[in-house]
Amino acid sequence: MGGVLRAEPVWVETFAGLRIDRFAKLMKVVKERGGNGPGGGRPWRLPLADRVLLVAVYYRTNLTMRQLAPLFGISAATVCRVIQRLRPLLALEPAPRPVADVDRLWIVDGTLIPVRDRTVGASSRTYRFSANVQVTIDADSRLVVASARPAPGNEADAHVWRESGLPATAAGTTVIADGAYLGTGLIVPHRKRAGRPLLRGQEEDNAEHRRVHARVEHTFARMKNWKILRDCRQRGDGLHHAVQAVAHMHNLAMAR
């Protein structure tokens, strides 16, 4: 059975959302992390480039493994084995430590991602079974700096932030967030209290805060072009690996 998709520019750009030079960088990272090694069974039917493309296409399109199999000329079981083997290797690189003498501004927010795994998500305010994923971006480059492991979708953003490990990553960096992170030590908008309208300067601060904070919402919108983040069927660590891989591919697509 011959496949249709191969790691060629027309297929990579159409189905993975990456230019071929960016895809080459992704493949290089996977290879350096041992992606070309044995999978613990029979030799791979596909070369590494096609296997990386398969995982990227899976995340981009959210097709089922049975649908992907004929596109690559392999069985659904092999598709599953490729995804299970490579998905941790596409993860986002750890963020560099902040430099004390350089002004940096990061933005954090959470987004709800529908999931099927009842051990990962919970019924949330969207009336769907979802997981809360916290993501930190750099305000200037709009690249993803770090993402936390998914938490149940009914947990508050402030609680998920405290438990996520992201505060340690952001130590020494100015981080802004929306009003849901009140009491976390992050920079949040001024709150309007009963009988005490905001001062003009506070209104102006809030307007500027909204303008800058919108960048993380735009990042979520771009990341959700990878449709795995609109309805994740993966179980266990599958959503965590998907978020990390999508963040990595988003950064590659955005890089200049």
Order of alpha helices (4+ residues) and beta strands (2+ residues): alpha-alpha-alpha-alpha-alpha-beta-beta-beta-beta-beta-alpha-alpha-beta-alpha-alpha
